[in-house]
């Protein structure tokens, strides 16, 4: 897997999570700028999905017998932030911001697991 892209997604997701957590602590809903951040993180995850599929199509495989697990993580990673963004559209309070923050932090953690699955790490 492309490690710099994985790191970029994890860092962008963590920054989005911190940004939305601060908004939630300030009792603010998700605003247009937050949705722009969601879009940036989503584009990074789509790029990661494309890179992963291209690598699999090119013959590269995750270590061990975990191709199905790797693909399921790729799909989950791509869907994580847009789904919490949709939830935040319906919840126009601080809890919308908290939901996006939780989803973004989850995405950052999923990046670590995705990297482990590709490289045959622990877990």
Order of alpha helices (4+ residues) and beta strands (2+ residues): alpha-alpha-alpha-alpha
